[in-house]
């Protein structure tokens, strides 16, 4: 899945790679204490928050786009 903002895509890719590595190399082996991706997550989160403000996106708009409507 792509980032909500193209300017955040590199940060998302870096975080995703870190998370996948942590999950397979640490979490699945029982090590749940490592926070090796926290700094990347915070940078990506800050970028996304800025993009949401910049594009004046409200949370309900995000929810409506990502949740399929029931028929």
Secondary structure, DSSP 4 states (H G I P E B T S, - for coil): ---SSGGGHHHHHHHHHHHHHHHHHTGGGT-----TTHHHHHHHHHHHHHHHHHTT--HHHHHHHHSPPP-
